Amino acid sequence: MKRHLIIICIVVLTTTLAGCFGGKTATSTGRGGEVTGVGGGRGFSEPTPYGMTMIKRGFLRMGIDKQDSLWGKETPVKDISVDGFWMDETEVTNSKYKQFVFWVRDSILRTRLADPAYGGDETYMITEDKNGDPVTPHINWKKQLPKKPNEDEQRAIESLYVTNPVTGEKMLDAAQMNYRYEIYDYTAAALRRNRLNPEERNLNTDVPVNTEEVVMISKDTAYIDDEGRIVRETINRQLTGPWDFLNTYIVNIYPDTTCWVNDFRNSDNEMYMRNYFSNPTYNDYPVVGVTWEQANAFCAWRTDYLLKGLGGEARYIQRYRLPTEAEWEYAARGRDGTEFPWENERVKSGDGCFYANFKPDRGNYTKDGNLITSRTGIYSSNSNGLYDMAGNVAEWTSTIYTEAGVDAMNDLNPQLKYNAAKEDPYRLKKKSVRGGSWKDPESYIRSAWRTWEYQNQPRSYIGFRCVRSLASSQSTKQKQSKGKKK
């Protein structure tokens, strides 16, 4: 009897699914000149990126439905839908960010070792391809750094460090840690008004084609001046070819460790300034003192670092990036769209254990067991498998901050993006920050709570995590390779 019940349930379930997806299954049996579609090829099965979890596409009522009791004002809400994406299970840690810093350090050192001023070992750079044809010089990462450096090599190594005038300790020269990267603006290149062929810019055949029309575009560029300073410029130029949409950035990527004393006046936080990023004790803590610009540089480096380790299927991999404000809230609310990244509206369990690292009550930072930040992943995850989506550190998003919020957004994969030029008013450089932090009260750690910070402002309470769009939004079966600690 039980077996018959199971069979009946399976039949009913199959019939129900067939009703939802009633389309015809594709076949390749057509003959006699019938069109049957192109077969062959192998689909790309995207493995789970290390330390990330899949957030499946879905729907969200974005914003705060009920009037905010803290400020007494209503906030806009909107029904939105987002595609699936990968998201870091935890905030980017000091350890992971150090890997970025050390990569930049070692790239500068290899370039310097190839310089005639420091011995001129040309094997540290690749100038020819395997056929002997010249290529743009780039670093040879297979060439190991010297274990027993000679005099010239030692000078190259020492040139990357400075001496603490008080302790005499050798420290990495943060001012030299500059990372150069390029981002191609596919969206701008795809806009019809930016087509190279004037006849494709307007499909209205009643409008005469102006073959003499000059199309101006805006692009970001950067360079190092004669005094070693980073110069950033947003230039307007005539469209001449597809490479005009390639933007160049140079960012000093070393975290601002002084944020601990600059954020809190009349407070003795010198110990954090000296130890939080450099001391291995804090390796598993979220990196802070990183601006929005530095977080974007990390995403660009992480993408290039990954692509260098992949084979022919690298073309399917999407870039690492900061989450949009909508993606962040959708992921934080979990599968049930809750107000906090946990099931109820309370901030602690019946046993008195807090669900997140924040500032309970009026000022007792230690009541939740932490004084400042905490190690990532020590609190329970939300239903999406994400840790610290409330508290610990607030997180950068890619979205520009506006008072209109979701009212100004589309309801499909919403994003408000603006790459502010250096000469733009400072108010245009506000970026949305989500999640609240270790220093914030309960109201600020709600998933829908919105706040902002200027894109060039480092804070001791703002970090970030990366996302990556799915290579296929239809992906359901993935290889699991998570290395998450519990």
KEVO-284287 format. One record per residue (C-alpha): x negated, y negated, z. Coordinates in steps of 0.5 Angstrom, whole numbers, plus 500, padded with zeros to 3 digits. Example, Ala and Ser with C-alpha at 12.3 -4.5 7.8 and 13.67 -1.06 7.14 Angstrom:
BEGIN
{c1=475	c2=509	c3=516} $
{c1=473	c2=502	c3=514} $
# end
This chain:
BEGIN
{c1=500	c2=500	c3=500} $
{c1=494	c2=495	c3=502} $
{c1=491	c2=497	c3=495} $
{c1=497	c2=495	c3=491} $
{c1=498	c2=489	c3=495} $
{c1=491	c2=487	c3=493} $
{c1=492	c2=488	c3=486} $
{c1=498	c2=484	c3=486} $
{c1=494	c2=478	c3=489} $
{c1=489	c2=479	c3=484} $
{c1=494	c2=479	c3=478} $
{c1=498	c2=473	c3=481} $
{c1=491	c2=469	c3=482} $
{c1=489	c2=471	c3=475} $
{c1=496	c2=468	c3=472} $
{c1=495	c2=462	c3=476} $
{c1=489	c2=460	c3=474} $
{c1=491	c2=462	c3=466} $
{c1=496	c2=457	c3=467} $
{c1=491	c2=451	c3=470} $
{c1=486	c2=453	c3=464} $
{c1=491	c2=455	c3=458} $
{c1=486	c2=454	c3=453} $
{c1=484	c2=459	c3=448} $
{c1=477	c2=462	c3=449} $
{c1=472	c2=461	c3=444} $
{c1=470	c2=467	c3=439} $
{c1=466	c2=468	c3=433} $
{c1=470	c2=473	c3=429} $
{c1=473	c2=468	c3=424} $
{c1=471	c2=470	c3=416} $
{c1=472	c2=468	c3=409} $
{c1=470	c2=461	c3=410} $
{c1=473	c2=459	c3=417} $
{c1=470	c2=455	c3=421} $
{c1=468	c2=458	c3=428} $
{c1=463	c2=454	c3=431} $
{c1=456	c2=454	c3=432} $
{c1=453	c2=460	c3=437} $
{c1=446	c2=462	c3=439} $
{c1=442	c2=458	c3=444} $
{c1=441	c2=459	c3=451} $
{c1=444	c2=455	c3=456} $
{c1=440	c2=451	c3=461} $
{c1=441	c2=454	c3=469} $
{c1=439	c2=448	c3=473} $
{c1=436	c2=451	c3=480} $
{c1=437	c2=447	c3=486} $
{c1=432	c2=442	c3=487} $
{c1=428	c2=443	c3=494} $
{c1=431	c2=440	c3=500} $
{c1=437	c2=438	c3=496} $
{c1=444	c2=440	c3=496} $
{c1=450	c2=440	c3=490} $
{c1=455	c2=435	c3=491} $
{c1=461	c2=437	c3=487} $
{c1=465	c2=432	c3=482} $
{c1=471	c2=430	c3=486} $
{c1=476	c2=425	c3=488} $
{c1=475	c2=419	c3=494} $
{c1=480	c2=414	c3=496} $
{c1=474	c2=409	c3=497} $
{c1=474	c2=404	c3=503} $
{c1=477	c2=403	c3=510} $
{c1=485	c2=404	c3=509} $
{c1=487	c2=401	c3=516} $
{c1=485	c2=394	c3=518} $
{c1=478	c2=394	c3=521} $
{c1=479	c2=393	c3=529} $
{c1=472	c2=390	c3=529} $
{c1=473	c2=384	c3=525} $
{c1=480	c2=384	c3=524} $
{c1=480	c2=383	c3=516} $
{c1=482	c2=388	c3=511} $
{c1=477	c2=391	c3=506} $
{c1=479	c2=393	c3=499} $
{c1=480	c2=401	c3=497} $
{c1=481	c2=404	c3=491} $
{c1=482	c2=411	c3=488} $
{c1=476	c2=413	c3=485} $
{c1=473	c2=420	c3=481} $
{c1=465	c2=421	c3=481} $
{c1=461	c2=427	c3=477} $
{c1=457	c2=432	c3=481} $
{c1=450	c2=430	c3=483} $
{c1=444	c2=433	c3=487} $
{c1=443	c2=429	c3=494} $
{c1=437	c2=430	c3=499} $
{c1=439	c2=434	c3=505} $
{c1=436	c2=429	c3=509} $
{c1=433	c2=422	c3=509} $
{c1=426	c2=421	c3=506} $
{c1=421	c2=423	c3=511} $
{c1=414	c2=419	c3=513} $
{c1=411	c2=426	c3=511} $
{c1=414	c2=426	c3=504} $
{c1=413	c2=418	c3=503} $
{c1=406	c2=419	c3=505} $
{c1=405	c2=424	c3=499} $
{c1=407	c2=419	c3=495} $
{c1=402	c2=414	c3=498} $
{c1=396	c2=419	c3=498} $
{c1=398	c2=420	c3=490} $
{c1=397	c2=413	c3=489} $
{c1=391	c2=413	c3=493} $
{c1=388	c2=419	c3=489} $
{c1=390	c2=416	c3=482} $
{c1=386	c2=409	c3=484} $
{c1=380	c2=413	c3=486} $
{c1=380	c2=418	c3=480} $
{c1=380	c2=412	c3=475} $
{c1=375	c2=408	c3=479} $
{c1=370	c2=414	c3=479} $
{c1=371	c2=414	c3=471} $
{c1=369	c2=406	c3=472} $
{c1=361	c2=405	c3=470} $
{c1=361	c2=401	c3=476} $
{c1=362	c2=407	c3=480} $
{c1=358	c2=412	c3=476} $
{c1=362	c2=413	c3=470} $
{c1=364	c2=420	c3=470} $
{c1=369	c2=420	c3=464} $
{c1=371	c2=427	c3=466} $
{c1=376	c2=424	c3=471} $
{c1=380	c2=421	c3=465} $
{c1=383	c2=424	c3=459} $
{c1=382	c2=420	c3=452} $
{c1=383	c2=426	c3=447} $
{c1=388	c2=431	c3=446} $
{c1=387	c2=439	c3=445} $
{c1=385	c2=437	c3=438} $
{c1=380	c2=432	c3=439} $
{c1=385	c2=426	c3=437} $
{c1=385	c2=420	c3=441} $
{c1=390	c2=419	c3=446} $
{c1=392	c2=413	c3=451} $
{c1=387	c2=414	c3=457} $
{c1=390	c2=418	c3=463} $
{c1=388	c2=421	c3=469} $
{c1=385	c2=428	c3=469} $
{c1=389	c2=431	c3=475} $
{c1=385	c2=438	c3=474} $
{c1=378	c2=435	c3=476} $
{c1=377	c2=435	c3=483} $
{c1=375	c2=430	c3=488} $
{c1=368	c2=430	c3=490} $
{c1=367	c2=434	c3=497} $
{c1=359	c2=432	c3=497} $
{c1=360	c2=425	c3=494} $
{c1=353	c2=422	c3=491} $
{c1=352	c2=414	c3=493} $
{c1=356	c2=412	c3=487} $
{c1=362	c2=416	c3=489} $
{c1=361	c2=414	c3=496} $
{c1=362	c2=407	c3=494} $
{c1=368	c2=408	c3=490} $
{c1=371	c2=412	c3=496} $
{c1=370	c2=406	c3=501} $
{c1=372	c2=401	c3=496} $
{c1=379	c2=404	c3=498} $
{c1=379	c2=402	c3=505} $
{c1=378	c2=397	c3=510} $
{c1=375	c2=396	c3=517} $
{c1=380	c2=394	c3=523} $
{c1=376	c2=388	c3=526} $
{c1=378	c2=390	c3=533} $
{c1=377	c2=398	c3=533} $
{c1=372	c2=399	c3=528} $
{c1=377	c2=404	c3=525} $
{c1=377	c2=405	c3=517} $
{c1=384	c2=404	c3=515} $
{c1=387	c2=405	c3=508} $
{c1=387	c2=398	c3=504} $
{c1=395	c2=398	c3=504} $
{c1=394	c2=392	c3=499} $
{c1=391	c2=396	c3=493} $
{c1=397	c2=401	c3=494} $
{c1=400	c2=399	c3=487} $
{c1=404	c2=404	c3=483} $
{c1=406	c2=402	c3=476} $
{c1=412	c2=406	c3=472} $
{c1=416	c2=405	c3=466} $
{c1=424	c2=406	c3=466} $
{c1=427	c2=406	c3=459} $
{c1=434	c2=403	c3=459} $
{c1=438	c2=407	c3=455} $
{c1=445	c2=404	c3=457} $
{c1=442	c2=397	c3=454} $
{c1=439	c2=401	c3=448} $
{c1=446	c2=404	c3=447} $
{c1=450	c2=398	c3=447} $
{c1=453	c2=396	c3=440} $
{c1=451	c2=389	c3=440} $
{c1=444	c2=391	c3=441} $
{c1=444	c2=396	c3=435} $
{c1=438	c2=394	c3=430} $
{c1=443	c2=395	c3=424} $
{c1=447	c2=389	c3=424} $
{c1=453	c2=392	c3=420} $
{c1=453	c2=397	c3=426} $
{c1=454	c2=391	c3=432} $
{c1=462	c2=390	c3=430} $
{c1=466	c2=395	c3=427} $
{c1=472	c2=390	c3=425} $
{c1=471	c2=390	c3=418} $
{c1=475	c2=383	c3=417} $
{c1=469	c2=380	c3=420} $
{c1=463	c2=379	c3=415} $
{c1=456	c2=382	c3=417} $
{c1=451	c2=377	c3=419} $
{c1=445	c2=380	c3=417} $
{c1=441	c2=374	c3=420} $
{c1=443	c2=374	c3=427} $
{c1=438	c2=374	c3=432} $
{c1=439	c2=379	c3=438} $
{c1=436	c2=377	c3=444} $
{c1=435	c2=382	c3=450} $
{c1=432	c2=381	c3=457} $
{c1=427	c2=386	c3=460} $
{c1=423	c2=387	c3=466} $
{c1=415	c2=387	c3=465} $
{c1=409	c2=386	c3=470} $
{c1=402	c2=386	c3=471} $
{c1=396	c2=384	c3=475} $
{c1=393	c2=377	c3=475} $
{c1=385	c2=376	c3=475} $
{c1=386	c2=375	c3=483} $
{c1=389	c2=382	c3=484} $
{c1=396	c2=379	c3=485} $
{c1=402	c2=383	c3=482} $
{c1=406	c2=378	c3=477} $
{c1=413	c2=380	c3=476} $
{c1=417	c2=377	c3=470} $
{c1=424	c2=378	c3=467} $
{c1=423	c2=376	c3=460} $
{c1=428	c2=374	c3=454} $
{c1=425	c2=376	c3=447} $
{c1=428	c2=378	c3=440} $
{c1=430	c2=385	c3=439} $
{c1=425	c2=388	c3=434} $
{c1=425	c2=396	c3=436} $
{c1=428	c2=401	c3=441} $
{c1=421	c2=400	c3=445} $
{c1=424	c2=393	c3=447} $
{c1=428	c2=397	c3=452} $
{c1=422	c2=400	c3=456} $
{c1=422	c2=396	c3=463} $
{c1=415	c2=396	c3=466} $
{c1=414	c2=395	c3=474} $
{c1=408	c2=395	c3=479} $
{c1=410	c2=395	c3=486} $
{c1=406	c2=395	c3=492} $
{c1=409	c2=402	c3=495} $
{c1=405	c2=402	c3=502} $
{c1=411	c2=401	c3=508} $
{c1=411	c2=395	c3=512} $
{c1=409	c2=397	c3=519} $
{c1=410	c2=390	c3=522} $
{c1=417	c2=391	c3=521} $
{c1=418	c2=394	c3=528} $
{c1=415	c2=387	c3=531} $
{c1=419	c2=382	c3=526} $
{c1=425	c2=385	c3=527} $
{c1=426	c2=385	c3=534} $
{c1=423	c2=378	c3=537} $
{c1=421	c2=378	c3=545} $
{c1=420	c2=386	c3=544} $
{c1=414	c2=390	c3=545} $
{c1=414	c2=395	c3=539} $
{c1=407	c2=394	c3=538} $
{c1=406	c2=402	c3=539} $
{c1=411	c2=403	c3=533} $
{c1=408	c2=398	c3=529} $
{c1=401	c2=402	c3=530} $
{c1=403	c2=409	c3=530} $
{c1=410	c2=410	c3=527} $
{c1=408	c2=411	c3=520} $
{c1=400	c2=414	c3=521} $
{c1=401	c2=418	c3=527} $
{c1=403	c2=426	c3=525} $
{c1=408	c2=426	c3=531} $
{c1=413	c2=422	c3=526} $
{c1=412	c2=426	c3=520} $
{c1=419	c2=429	c3=520} $
{c1=422	c2=422	c3=522} $
{c1=425	c2=418	c3=516} $
{c1=421	c2=413	c3=513} $
{c1=422	c2=406	c3=515} $
{c1=419	c2=399	c3=513} $
{c1=421	c2=401	c3=505} $
{c1=424	c2=396	c3=501} $
{c1=429	c2=397	c3=496} $
{c1=424	c2=396	c3=490} $
{c1=419	c2=401	c3=494} $
{c1=425	c2=406	c3=494} $
{c1=426	c2=406	c3=487} $
{c1=419	c2=406	c3=486} $
{c1=419	c2=413	c3=490} $
{c1=424	c2=415	c3=485} $
{c1=420	c2=414	c3=479} $
{c1=414	c2=417	c3=482} $
{c1=418	c2=423	c3=484} $
{c1=421	c2=424	c3=477} $
{c1=414	c2=424	c3=474} $
{c1=411	c2=428	c3=479} $
{c1=417	c2=434	c3=478} $
{c1=417	c2=433	c3=470} $
{c1=409	c2=434	c3=470} $
{c1=410	c2=441	c3=473} $
{c1=416	c2=443	c3=469} $
{c1=416	c2=447	c3=462} $
{c1=420	c2=446	c3=456} $
{c1=426	c2=445	c3=459} $
{c1=424	c2=439	c3=463} $
{c1=428	c2=435	c3=457} $
{c1=435	c2=437	c3=461} $
{c1=433	c2=434	c3=468} $
{c1=436	c2=428	c3=470} $
{c1=432	c2=423	c3=474} $
{c1=431	c2=422	c3=481} $
{c1=435	c2=415	c3=483} $
{c1=438	c2=412	c3=489} $
{c1=445	c2=414	c3=490} $
{c1=451	c2=409	c3=488} $
{c1=455	c2=406	c3=493} $
{c1=461	c2=411	c3=491} $
{c1=457	c2=417	c3=491} $
{c1=454	c2=415	c3=498} $
{c1=461	c2=415	c3=501} $
{c1=464	c2=421	c3=497} $
{c1=458	c2=425	c3=500} $
{c1=458	c2=422	c3=507} $
{c1=466	c2=423	c3=508} $
{c1=465	c2=431	c3=506} $
{c1=470	c2=435	c3=503} $
{c1=476	c2=433	c3=507} $
{c1=474	c2=426	c3=506} $
{c1=474	c2=424	c3=514} $
{c1=472	c2=417	c3=517} $
{c1=466	c2=420	c3=520} $
{c1=461	c2=425	c3=517} $
{c1=464	c2=430	c3=522} $
{c1=471	c2=433	c3=523} $
{c1=474	c2=428	c3=528} $
{c1=474	c2=421	c3=530} $
{c1=470	c2=422	c3=536} $
{c1=463	c2=421	c3=536} $
{c1=461	c2=426	c3=541} $
{c1=464	c2=433	c3=542} $
{c1=468	c2=436	c3=548} $
{c1=461	c2=438	c3=551} $
{c1=459	c2=431	c3=551} $
{c1=454	c2=432	c3=546} $
{c1=453	c2=426	c3=541} $
{c1=454	c2=427	c3=533} $
{c1=449	c2=422	c3=531} $
{c1=443	c2=418	c3=533} $
{c1=446	c2=411	c3=534} $
{c1=447	c2=406	c3=540} $
{c1=453	c2=408	c3=544} $
{c1=456	c2=403	c3=549} $
{c1=453	c2=396	c3=549} $
{c1=446	c2=397	c3=549} $
{c1=444	c2=404	c3=552} $
{c1=440	c2=406	c3=546} $
{c1=438	c2=413	c3=550} $
{c1=445	c2=415	c3=551} $
{c1=445	c2=420	c3=545} $
{c1=438	c2=422	c3=547} $
{c1=434	c2=418	c3=543} $
{c1=431	c2=411	c3=543} $
{c1=429	c2=409	c3=536} $
{c1=430	c2=414	c3=530} $
{c1=430	c2=421	c3=531} $
{c1=427	c2=427	c3=527} $
{c1=431	c2=428	c3=521} $
{c1=436	c2=434	c3=521} $
{c1=437	c2=435	c3=529} $
{c1=444	c2=433	c3=529} $
{c1=449	c2=438	c3=525} $
{c1=450	c2=437	c3=518} $
{c1=457	c2=435	c3=515} $
{c1=461	c2=439	c3=510} $
{c1=457	c2=438	c3=504} $
{c1=451	c2=440	c3=508} $
{c1=448	c2=433	c3=509} $
{c1=444	c2=431	c3=515} $
{c1=444	c2=424	c3=518} $
{c1=449	c2=421	c3=514} $
{c1=451	c2=417	c3=520} $
{c1=446	c2=413	c3=524} $
{c1=439	c2=415	c3=525} $
{c1=437	c2=410	c3=519} $
{c1=442	c2=406	c3=514} $
{c1=440	c2=408	c3=507} $
{c1=439	c2=404	c3=501} $
{c1=444	c2=405	c3=495} $
{c1=443	c2=403	c3=488} $
{c1=449	c2=398	c3=488} $
{c1=449	c2=390	c3=488} $
{c1=453	c2=388	c3=494} $
{c1=459	c2=384	c3=493} $
{c1=464	c2=381	c3=497} $
{c1=469	c2=384	c3=492} $
{c1=467	c2=391	c3=493} $
{c1=471	c2=397	c3=490} $
{c1=475	c2=392	c3=487} $
{c1=470	c2=390	c3=482} $
{c1=468	c2=397	c3=480} $
{c1=471	c2=402	c3=475} $
{c1=475	c2=408	c3=478} $
{c1=470	c2=413	c3=474} $
{c1=463	c2=414	c3=477} $
{c1=463	c2=407	c3=479} $
{c1=457	c2=402	c3=479} $
{c1=455	c2=395	c3=480} $
{c1=448	c2=394	c3=478} $
{c1=444	c2=388	c3=477} $
{c1=436	c2=388	c3=476} $
{c1=435	c2=381	c3=479} $
{c1=430	c2=377	c3=476} $
{c1=425	c2=373	c3=480} $
{c1=427	c2=367	c3=479} $
{c1=435	c2=369	c3=480} $
{c1=438	c2=366	c3=487} $
{c1=436	c2=370	c3=493} $
{c1=444	c2=371	c3=494} $
{c1=444	c2=376	c3=487} $
{c1=438	c2=380	c3=491} $
{c1=443	c2=383	c3=496} $
{c1=444	c2=391	c3=495} $
{c1=449	c2=395	c3=499} $
{c1=446	c2=399	c3=505} $
{c1=450	c2=405	c3=508} $
{c1=451	c2=409	c3=514} $
{c1=449	c2=405	c3=520} $
{c1=443	c2=406	c3=524} $
{c1=440	c2=408	c3=531} $
{c1=441	c2=401	c3=533} $
{c1=448	c2=400	c3=531} $
{c1=454	c2=401	c3=534} $
{c1=460	c2=406	c3=533} $
{c1=464	c2=402	c3=528} $
{c1=458	c2=401	c3=523} $
{c1=456	c2=408	c3=522} $
{c1=463	c2=410	c3=519} $
{c1=462	c2=413	c3=512} $
{c1=466	c2=407	c3=509} $
{c1=463	c2=401	c3=513} $
{c1=459	c2=397	c3=508} $
{c1=453	c2=392	c3=509} $
{c1=447	c2=389	c3=505} $
{c1=440	c2=387	c3=505} $
{c1=436	c2=383	c3=501} $
{c1=432	c2=388	c3=496} $
{c1=425	c2=386	c3=498} $
{c1=426	c2=386	c3=505} $
{c1=423	c2=392	c3=509} $
{c1=427	c2=394	c3=516} $
{c1=425	c2=398	c3=521} $
{c1=432	c2=401	c3=521} $
{c1=433	c2=402	c3=513} $
{c1=431	c2=408	c3=510} $
{c1=433	c2=412	c3=504} $
{c1=435	c2=419	c3=500} $
{c1=435	c2=421	c3=493} $
{c1=440	c2=423	c3=488} $
{c1=440	c2=427	c3=481} $
{c1=445	c2=427	c3=477} $
{c1=447	c2=435	c3=475} $
{c1=444	c2=437	c3=468} $
{c1=451	c2=440	c3=467} $
{c1=457	c2=437	c3=470} $
{c1=460	c2=444	c3=469} $
{c1=455	c2=448	c3=473} $
{c1=458	c2=452	c3=478} $
{c1=452	c2=458	c3=479} $
{c1=446	c2=455	c3=482} $
{c1=439	c2=459	c3=484} $
{c1=438	c2=457	c3=492} $
{c1=431	c2=455	c3=494} $
{c1=433	c2=451	c3=500} $
{c1=427	c2=450	c3=505} $
{c1=432	c2=447	c3=510} $
{c1=430	c2=447	c3=518} $
{c1=436	c2=448	c3=522} $
# end
